[in-house]
Amino acid sequence: MTVRAIKFTPDVLISAPRRSAAIPCADGTLALYTVSTYSFQTHSKYSEIRIYDFRNGQTSLVTDDGKASEPNWLGRKNTIFFLRKNDDGTTSLMLQDAENPSKAYVYFLGSKMFDEDTIIITVTGQVGSDEKLYNPETAPKPYASGRVYDSLFVRHWDSYVSPNRSVIWYGLLQKESGSKDGQYRLKAPGLSNALVGTNLECPTPPFGGTNDYDVSTRGIIFTAKDPTLNQATTTKTDPYYLPISYDKDRPSGKPQIISVSGLLGASASPVFSPDGKRAAFLRMKDIAYESDRNRIIIVPDISNLSTAEEVLPDRIDDEHIARRVWNLSPSTIYWSNDGEFLYLKAESQGRSKLFKMPSELKDIKHHPAPMLSDGSVTAVYPLAEGDRRLVISSTSLIDNSLWSLLESSPSWSTIETISSNTREGRLFGLSPKQVSEIRFPGAGDYKVHAWVMKPSNFDERNTYPLAYLIHGGPQGAWLDSWSTRWNLAVFAEQGYVVVAPNPTGSTGYGQEFVDAIQGEWGGRPYEDLVAGFEYLKETMPYVDFDRAVALGASYGGYMVNWIQGQSLGRQFKALVTHDGVFSTLNEYSSEELWFPRHDFEGSLWSNRPGYRRWDPARFLANWETPHLIIHNELDYRLPISEGLAAFNVLQERRVKSRFLSFPDEGHWVLKPENSLQWHTVVINWINQFVGLPEYKPKVGDDDNNASKTNQSSSTNTL
């Protein structure tokens, strides 16, 4: 049972139920979803797969097996399938009747209807050099621990790269003849490796998943990196189509690249039309730029890949300059049930919005039209077969899960709330009136957008300290969306007025604004932040600017380190850097080398002055503001030496400072107990300098490891 929080604090944030997107069944009466809750009393996670009934708003339990995951619907009947991880390293495919949960069938080891009695299933799993499924529990253990590499990557994100690769497996589930209760069996020859003998990998690490491929009765469309190129210096991922005869143990042909002239960058979101005869995907132009604009590609005839065509391509004007018809970068494509429309998810003005456009090339006359304007969309599903209504899952700065029903026509759309996990923030004591947005003049001829969040008990007659939050990326943005890592409401409910600006380099404000950070890491973005701080002084009389703090992670951590050495650093009482950059001259200790090569306009040896120009370590003699440094040992994007170096300097300069490190976390702090400790250390660090009370997690005196900062992580104070 969810109880309304007396005050929204980190322990409430972390332990609150986390609900997934709603996945409707074929007839639109039920939806599958997962929900997980963490208990700081038992120090354990509780997970469920549940069903939501659209007809009456009631929910029912499918399973509370903590090893079950990735539920979905099987065919047109209300049969559920999900995966279950076994102790021996294998995975079971579980089938269950949604109307009668006691009936469950196990199949050892995405779906698509092949016919009324046959379902195409796809799963992903790693293979070794023998192209067979890799099981780490049964694989031979080497006697030596050394790793030898002759090419990059050596390590990626938070782990060392192994010789194994992820591939797609496919097979047919066939209803057993004469079965009265709908049992299925895996048809011979069982599961087949779709990428056997290709050296291709899908999903693409480290974050690839089911969005990297789609299946139809004709075959599989997927994306994979070019195995002939240096994986660390290029973002190129090609879209492939693999025709398949599902009754054979091997694909009927080899994967075929879907080429579009002039586009050589990353590909994403490959999806078949409902009838499987067409396809769509996204692709970037630049071969070594992860934040290039995604272009929309439609394949009108999947049997003729040469028909692939870019939608709304750049137009070349009389001065031979490319003019963008649509300046946003979609991240995901969805088809309408009837195949007439494409729905696109794209960041725009601090939100993740949903857009709509015709799917026939001849009908596309204008850029995609927005359908939603508030919050941030996380998933989209058609309500039912033959129904144009959409089930939208989204979040906002006050709500961690909102399900809505969107109905649209060519000229209008209406949206109806189905379910809010937090009753639109009320269970957390939050309300929309706390959230506002501002736009202030930036360093050039443009306005910078920022989110503002005030305490729930805000009174303009009082004054409040300022928390100035700087996002990472740098090609990223603060959105009207929920986060369990950097949650604006957590800081606001401590008593801060929180301002989260989206300066130069931020996404969702046009590609030119994104690209403008190249070669300008400590330039235009810093000037935007200075301008924003001055704007706040002029327009927010309820903020006490003698009690201001600044916090940032990743690139935001770089910027806090940069600010520490600049004049703006003297405006803050305290600073917080999470996994930031100490010196830009160390960027080649990272793993994805395309990133510094692009943003610093060349390699370290070809443009060393470009790296040195924006190096925070050039200004160490100016570091004097109290500073908390956080850096984790499994962060291979920015190795821990960056954090240690910053802390060493602060300590030697006798600047009040503290160091926090988690040996079992990477670039992000994800484990609940670690997250609570992170929040406790961060909040109490800044609160002490602005006169706010100490935060003490309400998780029981005996259970509170978060306040004992020397137990599971390192912390030192001068």
SVG drawing of the C-alpha trace seen along z (x, -y; Angstrom):
<svg xmlns="http://www.w3.org/2000/svg" viewBox="-15 -43 65 77">
<polyline fill="none" stroke="black" stroke-width="0.4" points="0.0,0.0 1.3,-3.4 1.1,-6.0 1.3,-9.7 4.7,-11.1 4.8,-13.7 7.8,-15.1 9.4,-14.1 12.9,-13.0 15.5,-10.8 14.3,-7.7 10.8,-8.3 12.1,-8.8 14.2,-5.6 11.7,-3.3 8.6,-4.5 7.0,-2.0 8.6,-2.2 6.1,-1.3 6.8,-0.5 5.0,-1.4 1.6,0.1 1.5,2.7 -2.1,3.3 -3.3,6.7 -4.7,7.2 -8.3,6.3 -7.4,3.3 -9.1,4.5 -6.0,5.3 -2.4,4.0 0.7,5.7 3.2,3.8 5.9,4.3 6.3,2.6 9.2,2.7 9.7,1.4 12.7,1.3 12.5,1.6 15.2,0.1 13.9,2.0 14.5,5.5 17.2,4.2 15.5,6.0 13.7,5.4 10.2,6.6 9.1,7.0 5.8,7.9 4.3,8.4 0.8,7.2 -2.3,6.7 -4.3,3.5 -7.9,3.7 -8.9,0.7 -12.6,1.5 -12.6,1.0 -9.2,-0.3 -8.5,2.8 -5.1,4.6 -4.2,8.3 -1.0,10.1 0.6,12.3 3.7,13.2 5.9,11.8 8.8,13.9 11.8,11.6 13.6,13.5 10.8,12.8 11.2,9.9 10.2,8.5 6.5,9.5 4.6,9.2 1.5,10.5 1.5,13.7 -0.7,13.5 -4.3,12.3 -5.4,14.4 -4.7,13.0 -1.7,15.2 1.3,13.7 4.9,14.6 7.9,13.5 11.5,14.5 12.7,16.1 16.4,16.3 17.4,19.6 20.1,20.4 22.1,22.4 22.6,19.5 19.8,20.5 16.6,18.6 13.1,20.0 10.3,18.6 7.1,18.7 3.6,18.7 0.6,17.8 -3.1,17.2 -4.0,13.6 -7.6,14.7 -6.4,17.7 -2.9,16.9 -2.7,20.4 -2.0,21.9 1.6,21.5 3.9,23.4 7.7,23.3 9.8,23.3 13.6,23.4 15.6,21.6 9.4,9.9 6.8,12.1 4.9,11.8 1.8,13.7 2.7,16.1 -0.8,17.7 -3.5,18.4 -1.6,21.3 2.0,20.2 4.0,17.4 7.4,16.1 9.5,15.4 12.8,13.6 15.2,13.5 18.8,12.1 21.7,13.8 25.5,13.9 27.5,16.4 31.1,17.4 33.5,18.0 31.6,21.3 28.4,19.3 26.6,21.2 24.8,19.6 27.2,18.6 26.4,19.5 28.8,17.8 27.8,20.4 29.0,23.4 31.8,21.8 35.3,23.0 37.1,20.7 40.7,19.6 43.5,20.1 45.1,16.8 43.3,13.4 45.1,11.4 43.3,9.9 45.0,9.4 43.6,6.9 44.8,6.1 42.0,3.6 39.5,1.3 37.3,1.4 39.3,2.6 36.5,1.6 33.2,0.0 31.0,-2.0 31.4,0.1 32.9,3.4 35.8,4.9 34.9,6.1 34.9,9.9 35.3,11.9 31.5,12.8 28.9,10.9 25.1,10.5 23.0,11.9 19.3,12.4 17.7,15.8 14.4,16.7 12.1,19.6 8.4,20.7 6.0,21.5 3.3,23.8 0.1,24.6 -0.1,28.3 -2.8,30.0 -5.7,31.2 -4.6,29.0 -7.6,27.7 -5.7,25.3 -3.6,23.7 -0.2,25.2 2.5,24.3 5.7,26.1 8.9,24.8 8.9,26.1 11.9,27.9 14.7,26.9 14.3,24.8 16.0,21.4 18.3,20.3 21.1,17.8 20.0,15.0 23.5,13.6 25.5,16.8 28.7,16.4 28.3,12.6 30.5,11.2 27.6,8.7 26.4,7.8 22.8,6.9 21.7,5.5 24.6,2.9 26.3,2.5 26.3,1.0 22.6,-0.1 21.1,1.8 17.9,3.7 14.7,4.6 14.6,1.2 17.6,2.3 15.5,4.8 12.0,5.8 10.5,9.0 7.9,9.8 6.7,12.8 9.2,12.0 12.3,11.6 14.2,9.4 15.3,5.7 18.1,4.7 21.0,2.4 24.6,3.4 28.0,1.6 30.3,2.0 32.8,4.8 35.5,3.6 35.9,0.2 37.6,-0.9 34.7,-0.6 36.1,-3.4 36.4,-6.1 33.2,-5.7 29.5,-5.7 28.5,-4.0 25.8,-1.4 24.2,-0.1 20.5,1.0 20.2,4.5 17.3,6.6 17.5,10.4 14.9,12.4 14.0,15.6 12.3,18.9 11.2,19.7 11.0,23.5 14.8,23.7 17.6,23.8 19.5,21.1 18.5,17.8 17.6,18.1 20.1,15.4 22.7,13.0 21.9,9.7 21.5,6.9 22.5,3.3 19.8,0.7 21.8,-2.1 20.8,-5.8 23.1,-8.1 25.1,-10.5 24.1,-8.9 27.0,-7.1 26.3,-7.6 24.4,-5.7 21.1,-4.0 18.2,-3.4 14.6,-2.3 14.2,0.1 10.5,1.0 8.3,2.9 4.9,1.7 2.0,3.8 1.8,5.8 5.6,6.3 5.8,5.0 7.4,1.7 9.9,0.5 11.2,-2.7 14.3,-3.6 16.4,-6.6 19.9,-7.4 22.5,-10.1 24.8,-11.6 28.1,-12.0 30.2,-8.8 31.7,-9.9 29.2,-12.1 26.8,-10.5 24.6,-13.6 24.0,-14.3 20.4,-14.8 18.5,-11.6 17.0,-11.5 13.8,-9.6 14.1,-6.8 11.2,-5.0 11.5,-1.7 8.4,-1.6 9.1,2.0 11.1,4.3 11.6,6.7 13.5,3.8 15.8,2.1 16.9,-0.4 13.6,-2.1 14.8,-3.4 14.4,-7.2 15.1,-10.0 12.0,-11.9 12.2,-15.7 15.9,-15.9 17.9,-19.1 17.3,-21.5 20.2,-23.2 19.5,-26.9 20.8,-29.3 24.0,-29.8 24.6,-26.0 23.8,-25.9 21.8,-23.0 18.6,-24.2 16.9,-21.8 13.2,-21.2 12.7,-19.7 15.3,-20.7 14.5,-18.2 16.1,-14.8 13.6,-11.9 14.7,-9.0 12.0,-6.4 9.5,-5.5 6.1,-3.9 3.7,-2.8 -0.1,-3.3 -2.2,-0.1 -3.4,-0.7 0.1,-1.7 -1.1,-5.1 0.9,-7.2 4.3,-7.3 4.6,-8.5 7.9,-10.0 9.3,-10.6 11.6,-13.7 12.9,-16.2 11.6,-19.7 11.8,-22.7 12.6,-20.7 10.2,-17.9 10.0,-14.6 7.1,-15.0 5.1,-12.8 4.8,-13.8 2.8,-12.5 3.3,-12.3 1.9,-10.3 3.8,-7.1 3.4,-7.4 6.2,-9.4 3.9,-11.1 1.7,-12.4 4.5,-14.0 4.3,-17.8 5.1,-19.3 7.3,-18.5 5.8,-16.2 2.9,-17.7 3.1,-17.7 0.5,-15.6 1.5,-16.1 2.9,-19.2 3.4,-18.3 5.6,-15.9 7.9,-13.4 6.8,-10.4 8.5,-7.1 6.5,-4.6 3.6,-4.4 1.4,-1.5 -1.8,-1.2 -4.7,-0.4 -6.1,2.4 -6.1,3.9 -8.2,1.7 -8.2,-1.2 -6.4,-4.5 -6.2,-5.4 -2.8,-5.2 -1.8,-4.2 0.9,-6.8 3.2,-6.2 5.0,-9.3 6.6,-11.0 7.0,-14.6 8.9,-16.5 6.2,-15.6 4.9,-12.2 7.0,-9.1 4.4,-7.2 1.4,-8.5 -0.7,-6.4 -2.9,-8.3 -5.2,-7.5 -4.6,-9.6 -7.2,-9.9 -6.5,-11.8 -7.7,-12.6 -5.8,-14.5 -6.9,-17.8 -7.3,-17.3 -6.3,-15.2 -7.6,-14.6 -5.9,-13.0 -7.5,-11.3 -5.6,-10.2 -5.9,-6.5 -3.8,-6.2 -1.2,-8.2 1.1,-6.2 1.5,-9.2 -1.9,-10.8 -0.2,-13.5 2.4,-14.1 0.0,-14.3 1.2,-11.1 4.6,-12.8 3.2,-16.1 4.1,-17.7 2.0,-19.8 2.3,-21.4 2.3,-24.9 5.9,-24.2 7.2,-24.0 7.7,-26.9 10.1,-27.7 12.1,-30.8 14.0,-32.0 16.9,-34.3 19.3,-36.0 22.3,-33.7 25.9,-34.5 24.7,-35.2 21.5,-36.2 19.4,-33.5 17.4,-32.7 18.3,-29.9 15.5,-27.8 15.5,-26.7 13.3,-24.8 12.5,-26.2 11.2,-24.2 10.2,-25.7 9.5,-24.1 5.9,-22.9 5.6,-25.3 7.0,-28.2 6.1,-31.7 7.4,-34.6 7.7,-36.7 10.5,-34.5 13.9,-33.9 15.4,-30.6 18.9,-29.3 19.5,-28.5 20.5,-25.1 21.9,-25.7 21.9,-22.3 24.1,-21.7 23.2,-18.7 25.6,-16.2 26.0,-15.2 27.0,-17.8 24.5,-17.1 21.6,-16.5 18.9,-18.5 16.9,-18.9 13.4,-17.7 10.0,-17.8 10.6,-14.1 11.1,-12.0 14.6,-10.9 15.7,-8.8 19.2,-10.1 18.9,-13.9 15.4,-14.7 14.7,-18.4 11.9,-17.9 14.2,-16.2 16.3,-19.4 13.3,-21.7 11.7,-19.9 14.9,-20.4 14.1,-24.1 15.9,-25.2 14.7,-27.1 16.1,-24.9 17.1,-26.2 18.1,-23.8 19.2,-25.6 19.7,-24.1 22.7,-26.1 24.5,-25.8 24.9,-22.2 21.5,-21.2 19.2,-19.0 15.7,-19.8 16.3,-23.4 17.5,-22.8 20.6,-21.0 22.5,-24.3 22.2,-24.8 23.5,-21.3 26.4,-21.6 27.5,-25.0 29.3,-23.4 31.9,-21.8 35.2,-23.5 33.4,-25.6 33.2,-23.4 34.1,-26.1 33.1,-28.9 29.5,-29.6 27.9,-27.1 29.8,-28.8 28.8,-32.3 25.2,-31.1 25.3,-30.0 26.9,-33.3 24.1,-35.2 21.5,-32.9 22.9,-33.5 22.8,-37.3 19.2,-37.1 18.1,-35.2 19.6,-37.9 17.5,-40.5 14.2,-38.6 14.0,-36.4 13.8,-38.6 12.9,-35.5 16.3,-33.9 19.2,-34.6 22.1,-34.5 24.5,-34.6 23.3,-31.0 23.8,-29.5 25.3,-26.1 26.1,-24.5 25.9,-20.8 26.7,-18.8 27.5,-15.3 29.6,-14.1 29.8,-17.2 28.0,-19.0 30.8,-17.9 33.3,-19.2 31.5,-22.5 31.5,-22.7 35.2,-22.1 35.6,-24.8 33.4,-27.2 35.6,-26.5 38.5,-28.1 36.5,-31.0 34.9,-34.1 31.4,-32.4 32.9,-30.0 33.2,-32.7 29.4,-33.2 28.6,-29.8 28.9,-28.7 29.6,-25.1 30.1,-22.9 29.4,-19.3 31.1,-17.4 29.9,-13.9 32.1,-11.8 33.4,-14.9 36.5,-15.9 39.5,-17.1 41.7,-17.7 40.6,-17.6 44.1,-16.5 43.1,-13.1 40.2,-12.5 42.1,-9.7 41.7,-7.6 38.0,-7.3 36.6,-4.5 34.4,-6.2 37.1,-8.2 34.8,-9.6 33.4,-11.8 36.5,-13.9 37.7,-13.8 34.4,-15.5 33.9,-17.9 37.6,-19.0 37.9,-19.1 40.5,-16.5 42.8,-14.1 44.9,-15.0 48.0,-15.1 46.5,-17.0 44.7,-19.7 46.4,-19.7 45.7,-23.5 41.9,-22.8 42.0,-20.4 44.2,-22.6 42.0,-25.7 39.1,-24.4 41.1,-22.4 39.9,-23.1 43.3,-22.1 44.8,-25.3 43.0,-27.2 43.8,-25.2 45.4,-28.2 41.8,-29.7 40.1,-26.7 38.9,-27.9 35.1,-27.2 34.2,-24.2 33.8,-21.2 32.4,-17.7 33.9,-15.3 32.1,-12.0 33.7,-9.4 33.1,-5.7 35.5,-2.9 33.5,-1.3 33.2,-4.5 35.3,-3.8 33.8,-6.8 35.7,-9.1 38.1,-7.0 38.3,-7.5 41.7,-9.2 39.8,-12.3 38.0,-12.5 41.0,-11.6 43.1,-14.3 40.5,-17.0 40.2,-15.9 44.0,-15.8 44.3,-19.4 41.5,-20.6 43.1,-18.8 46.6,-20.1 45.2,-23.7 43.4,-23.2 40.0,-23.9 37.2,-22.4 36.4,-19.2 35.0,-15.7 35.4,-12.6 32.8,-10.0 33.4,-6.8 31.4,-3.6 33.6,-0.6 30.5,1.2 29.0,-1.7 29.9,-3.2 29.0,-6.6 25.6,-6.4 24.7,-5.4 22.0,-2.8 21.9,-0.5 19.2,-1.7 21.4,-1.6 24.2,-3.4 21.7,-5.9 20.4,-6.8 24.0,-7.3 24.8,-9.4 21.7,-11.6 22.5,-11.8 26.1,-12.9 25.2,-15.4 22.3,-17.0 24.1,-17.3 27.2,-18.7 25.3,-21.6 22.8,-22.1 25.6,-22.9 26.8,-25.9 23.3,-27.4 21.8,-27.0 19.4,-24.2 19.0,-21.4 20.8,-18.0 18.9,-15.4 18.4,-12.1 16.9,-9.2 13.8,-7.8 14.7,-4.1 15.2,-3.0 18.1,-3.7 19.5,-0.1 19.0,0.0 20.4,-3.4 23.7,-2.8 23.3,-5.9 24.3,-8.2 27.4,-6.1 29.5,-7.3 32.6,-5.3 31.1,-1.8 30.5,-1.0 32.2,-3.9 35.1,-6.3 34.5,-9.8 37.0,-12.2 36.7,-15.8 39.3,-18.4"/>
</svg>
